[in-house]
Amino acid sequence: MRMGMIHSGNASKALQIGFLVVLAASIAQVAWWIADQVNLAHGYRDQVAALFEADAKAVTTVLATLPDAIDSAPLDDQFNQLMPHLRIDAAQASVRPEARADLAAEVSSRINRYAWEGGFFLLVLLGGMAVLTGAIRHDAQLRRRQQDFLAAVSHEFKSPLASMRLAAETLTLRTADANSRRLGQRLLEDGDRLLGMVDNLLDTARIEEGRLEVRREALPLAALVAAACARIADEAAGRGVHIDSTVAEGIGLDGDAEVIETVLRNLLDNALKACVAGKGSAIRVCAERRGKAVTVTVDDDGIGFPRKDAARIFDKFYRAGQEHMPGTGLGLYIVARLMALSGGSVTAHSGGPGQGASVTLTWPAPS
């Protein structure tokens, strides 16, 4: 499959950007909360100071209205007990400097407490994000090493497998012994199966690395479907499965030939495995144009899957009927990813386990 560098979203980078957005929003929220609390504290200070001044004026007014013959000393003592923030001197009330200082100290203490609480919250948030970011980076590096390892091992497998297949094919053609031909054919089939698995591993690694370049050209859909069906025809016949294809005449498609071949190959391989696992006997391929869309539907009477799993079957490593379905669970995952990259879509339907399945590929029709 042709490869080329294109931009691709990276999950770890997306999470890091998300953390930065959350951090920025949290800093803004904490800053707003601290500013709001500071404003409230200052408002409280101004309000209490205004009340102190009002108390002083009220007491001064009361003392000024007393007749000169009345001794105001007892009243002064009562006012001092009721309003310790006032100082009364010669029938004149004023706010004590100590009361003003205490009020200012209380407000300052509140502001400092708010600042420390907000700072502690941000520090905990930063620490948590740093730990999560480190874990995400470590996980991304581990995944990348795993993908590199799979790609390297798959490449190492592919060359000897191709050589072994070629040798088996040569021996099969040159021998006249029926048993030798049968064993040679079995080797070819097993070699094709292993090469298909290696191709799926390589395709998965390349797709997830975001290096897949999808080219577009006018393609005859009938030829692509016929080639895909012919590729598995012998294996299907050997397993008692009949393949029938119907393609409306003149249907074309704008897409990448290798991508579409890979999609059809994986889809038909999956249908054959489902038939073998579910003791089915028929695969039907139908291609047609529906309005502004071109569709290819692959039906089988194989193992099927629960209706609730219609979307899950395209997940990585998912296999319908885990204990019965052979394979790695990558085929339909590759189909879904390649269809998305090609601008198409894929859907699946099944009546339930043992009732077969239907998978439909949909592309925009060429203009």
Secondary structure as GFF3:
##gff-version 3
##sequence-region A 1 367
A	DSSP	alpha_helix	11	64	.	.	.	ID=ss1
A	DSSP	alpha_helix	73	82	.	.	.	ID=ss2
A	DSSP	beta_strand	86	89	.	.	.	ID=ss3
A	DSSP	beta_strand	92	95	.	.	.	ID=ss4
A	DSSP	alpha_helix	97	174	.	.	.	ID=ss5
A	DSSP	alpha_helix	178	208	.	.	.	ID=ss6
A	DSSP	beta_strand	217	220	.	.	.	ID=ss7
A	DSSP	alpha_helix	221	238	.	.	.	ID=ss8
A	DSSP	beta_strand	242	247	.	.	.	ID=ss9
A	DSSP	beta_strand	252	255	.	.	.	ID=ss10
A	DSSP	alpha_helix	257	278	.	.	.	ID=ss11
A	DSSP	beta_strand	282	290	.	.	.	ID=ss12
A	DSSP	beta_strand	293	300	.	.	.	ID=ss13
A	DSSP	three_ten_helix	307	309	.	.	.	ID=ss14
A	DSSP	three_ten_helix	312	314	.	.	.	ID=ss15
A	DSSP	alpha_helix	331	341	.	.	.	ID=ss16
A	DSSP	beta_strand	345	349	.	.	.	ID=ss17
A	DSSP	beta_strand	357	364	.	.	.	ID=ss18
###
